[in-house]
Amino acid sequence: MYFEEKNFLTEEECSVIENEIMSSDFPWYYQDFSTSDKFPFHSHVIIPRCQEDEINPVNSTIYNFFLNIIDRFREKHDMEKTPLLRACLNSSSSHDKYPHSDVHVDHHFSHKTIIVYLNDDFEGGDTILFGKYWCEGLNTNYRLESYNPEEFSELTRISPEKYKAVCFDGRIFHATEWAKNNKRRVIFIATFK
């Protein structure tokens, strides 16, 4: 169902993440809308989300750093090295009222999703995969207030582990379980065909 590599990063990559990306000097930008306006977060956009027939320009100097990680993962799992459709760092915190984000997919076309967990010093924070695939005619986002849990049965949970990389079919509806106790959950996420 998904590819997983624990402790996938090199020592040098771990050092860059610890000393630069996770530092208080790294540029994070407030976003007032993720899957909905209930869930604001901070992000660092590397490649803005695109439509099916376009590739957006690179928006960050850390592009090559993460592209090397993705390409190494794709090579190990015999995946084609296609252009990235979206790439960013997300930093999210707990939400008292909701257990997880809205149920969603990232694009309205076939794609793969890769996540690298950059920290694990919190409880919760699982990536939840549901037993439903996006197909033409379905929405890409189902808000928690209006989705039917019986239509989106939980298939599996991927627990965050620092420096673990996972990749799954991006048409699988998924959600982010919020980290607990006001801790932040930091991931790198990208999509590609």
Disulfide bonds with the S-S distance in Angstrom:
none
